[in-house]
Amino acid sequence: MLIRVKVFPKSKKDEIIRKRENSFELRVKEKAEQGKASEKVLQILARYFEIEKNKFNLVKGGKSRSKVFEALK
């Protein structure tokens, strides 16, 4: 399953907003430096889908706000 995510770093709180079936907006408190925001995105996705975070592969958008993850089961 592919999951499209738009990340908003330096937000006031951590939250996940579902836009469509596999499309989300994630707001994270961490800054977008040294992978801190991306790590928090993985934690939030893992909690939301109830899957271990090592079961997610980043397909596209390593240094972009728009990312595509593949969830492996």
C-alpha positions in Angstrom: 0.0 0.0 0.0 1.4 3.4 -1.0 0.8 6.3 1.4 1.2 9.9 0.3 2.1 12.4 3.0 2.6 16.1 3.1 4.7 17.1 6.1 4.5 20.4 8.0 7.5 20.7 10.3 7.8 23.2 13.2 4.1 22.9 13.9 2.6 23.7 17.3 1.6 20.0 17.9 1.9 16.6 16.3 -1.1 15.5 14.4 -2.2 13.4 11.4 -5.0 14.6 9.1 -6.5 12.2 6.6 -7.3 13.9 3.3 -8.2 10.8 1.2 -7.9 7.1 1.5 -4.1 7.0 1.3 -3.3 10.7 1.5 -2.4 12.5 4.7 -1.1 15.7 6.1 1.2 15.4 9.1 2.1 18.2 11.4 5.2 17.7 13.5 6.9 19.8 16.1 10.4 18.8 15.0 12.4 21.0 12.7 13.2 19.7 9.2 16.9 19.2 9.9 19.1 16.1 10.3 16.0 13.8 9.6 14.3 14.7 12.9 10.9 15.5 11.2 11.1 12.4 9.0 11.7 10.2 12.0 8.7 11.7 13.8 6.6 11.2 10.6 7.5 7.5 10.7 6.5 7.2 14.4 3.2 8.9 13.8 2.4 6.7 10.7 3.4 3.5 12.6 1.1 4.4 15.5 -1.8 5.3 13.1 -1.6 2.1 11.0 -0.5 0.0 14.0 2.5 -1.3 12.1 6.1 -1.3 13.2 8.0 1.7 11.8 10.6 -0.5 10.2 7.8 -1.9 7.9 7.7 1.5 6.1 9.9 2.2 3.1 10.4 5.7 1.8 9.7 5.5 -1.9 9.9 9.2 -2.8 10.6 12.6 -1.2 13.6 12.1 1.1 14.3 15.8 1.4 10.9 17.1 0.4 7.7 17.9 2.3 5.7 15.7 -0.1 6.7 12.0 0.6 5.5 8.6 -0.5 5.8 5.7 1.8 5.2 2.0 1.1 3.7 0.1 4.0 4.8 -3.6 4.1 2.8 -6.1 6.1 
